[in-house]
């Protein structure tokens, strides 16, 4: 029987391990924390029974993941729950851009921009399952659906600001810009439309669901399946040097590139080591979880039914904020993401006290306290919010990195989403999962197709490892 070691038990590490175990490989996962899950963990941080997601929260890419859907994870307790409205982006004065799963319902609320929204998102959303076969793997491959990929891909080359200018109304521009800001990049840079177009298109196909019982349900299901397949999981074991790695025919790292350099040292080819050392991390996330009595008193009525609320004002304001944090300056009004997962999954609440998931985008390694800035942004669109807070817990950029070492400087997407990164992965190569040592691979969110709990980075790396095992049997 072939053997494999997977270092890191986040969604991608567990996905890689499961893909290998399904093919009869004896797999052991080594996880530094006391529990697996990486960014897809959940817990009761403020009140007993009040459930908060630690990082990963909404899953438009995971619910449609061809790999996860091939595993039958419902047998291990994974189920999805949808809010009535996917996302709301409120504006000063009470208006808002409202994102529904339905393209038509979204377009109907955008007035004269409705037809343009249909034009941009109608066809790719209807054909997303075909499109995903290309965009959920390395881009520098012969596409399986070249025409569909070309139609979708050409607009993604544009800056987010260029796509926003397609829309005439402020609420349509802001709605797109808030989703594009998930890239943590200045929106006038090339390819910054890619994240926004990808997430919105996937959401129009599958919605923005939560995992019932918390994001931990995704990785708990993967771990349970892995154990049923004969795999092993060892927690509380941080690998710091190659000498700690047990013998195995293949080794996969669900780690940021810099950590792989630290572990493998001189064993890495110099070109790979240079590429990994030059790997850039982006701005950070400053996370605050709140316990809120009676929920948030939003001014806009749609926000009361939305799983996600983006707080950043107009597109111009969001774009200015992204420029500031990229330059290392903390804006007075940061872009804030708010998650109301309990609307889709009421079991997370305790009576009329609800968990509110928030984070502000802040400069890389930001050492200040953004708690008051987050509260002020919520108060801006929900006067009286402060009076409903009954508890809070904070995780700074430093604490984010301690919680998950892949989040260097608080970078929760495991790497600056530069054009080079989006096209090539962690270094300039046509083989983004190989680390230059036969039988060793990187499978973290630093590799294509990037961040999310979809498991496709791990599945793709496992496919490369399986090819290696077949060649060497």
Secondary structure, DSSP 4 states (H G I P E B T S, - for coil): --EEEEE--BHHHHHHHHHHHHTT-EEEEE-SSSSSBTTS-EE--SSTT--EESS----TTTTT-HHHHTTTGGGGT--EE--SEEEEEE-TTS-EEEE-SSHHHHHHTTGGGHHHHHHHHHHHHHTHHHHHHHHTS-SSS--SSHHHHHHHHHHHTS-HHHHHTT--SHHHHHHHHHHHGGG-S-TTSTTTHHHHHHHHHHHHHH---EETT-THHHHHHHHHHHHHTT-EEE-S----SGGGSPP-SEEEE-S-HHHHHHHHGGGS-HHHHHHHHTPPP--EEEEEEEEEET----SSGGGGGEEEEEE--SHHHHHHHHHHHHTT---SS--EEEE-GGGT-GGGSBTTEEEEEEEEEE-TT--S--HHHHHHHHHHHSTT-GGGEEEEEEE-HHHHHHH-TTSGGG-TTSS---HHHHHH-SSSSS-TTB-SSTTEEE-STTSTT-SSSS-HHHHHHHHHHHHHHHHT-
